[in-house]
């Protein structure tokens, strides 16, 4: 499956990272514990979307770090 939201497409390796996560081919952060610049960009893209949608309360939380609060967002699926 590919991302189709303008918010996430055509963002280079960050888009590939998110698509791989979405398709179950990797996790965020990676299981090997190595975070790379692409991961930080991908996390920021998702955090920004969560703030815009009201799931995170402040733009201060858009920092590229995976935190418990990011993981626990109650997203409708």
C-alpha distance (Angstrom), angle and dihedral (degrees) to the residues before:
residue distance angle dihedral
X1 . . .
X2 3.80 . .
X3 3.78 130.0 .
X4 3.79 113.2 -108.2
X5 3.81 104.3 179.3
X6 3.82 113.1 108.6
X7 3.80 86.1 -134.1
X8 3.82 90.7 67.6
X9 3.81 109.1 25.4
X10 3.80 126.9 92.7
X11 3.81 93.3 20.7
X12 3.79 95.1 125.2
X13 3.78 118.8 -132.3
X14 3.81 92.0 -3.1
X15 3.82 89.0 64.1
X16 3.81 90.2 49.0
X17 3.81 89.8 50.1
X18 3.80 92.1 52.2
X19 3.82 92.6 45.5
X20 3.80 90.2 51.2
X21 3.81 90.2 51.0
X22 3.79 91.9 46.8
X23 3.81 90.9 51.1
X24 3.81 93.2 48.0
X25 3.80 94.9 -111.7
X26 3.82 94.6 121.4
X27 3.77 143.3 0.5
X28 3.76 134.2 -123.8
X29 2.96 111.8 -95.7
X30 3.80 95.2 25.3
X31 3.78 116.3 -106.0
X32 3.81 88.9 -119.3
X33 3.81 88.7 64.0
X34 3.80 94.8 -123.8
X35 3.77 112.3 130.8
X36 3.75 115.3 -165.6
X37 3.79 131.3 -169.6
X38 3.81 91.0 -96.1
X39 3.80 90.0 58.2
X40 3.80 91.7 53.3
X41 3.82 91.1 50.5
X42 3.81 91.6 47.8
X43 3.81 92.4 48.9
X44 3.81 90.7 48.8
X45 3.81 90.4 52.3
X46 3.81 91.0 53.5
X47 3.82 93.2 42.8
X48 3.80 90.7 51.6
X49 3.80 89.9 52.0
X50 3.82 90.7 48.8
X51 3.83 91.2 52.4
X52 3.81 92.2 46.7
X53 3.81 89.8 51.3
X54 3.81 93.2 46.3
X55 3.81 98.2 -112.1
X56 3.82 91.5 115.4
X57 3.76 116.9 40.8
X58 3.79 105.7 -144.4
X59 3.79 140.9 32.1
X60 3.81 87.0 -129.7
X61 3.80 85.2 78.2
X62 3.82 91.4 63.7
X63 3.78 96.6 93.7
X64 3.80 105.2 120.5
X65 3.80 94.3 -110.4
X66 3.80 119.6 125.5
X67 3.78 106.7 -129.8
X68 3.79 135.4 173.2
X69 3.81 90.4 -105.3
X70 3.82 90.8 56.9
X71 3.79 91.1 49.8
X72 3.81 93.6 48.6
X73 3.81 99.3 53.7
X74 3.80 108.1 134.0
X75 3.79 98.3 -128.8
X76 3.79 122.1 -179.0
X77 3.78 109.6 -121.0
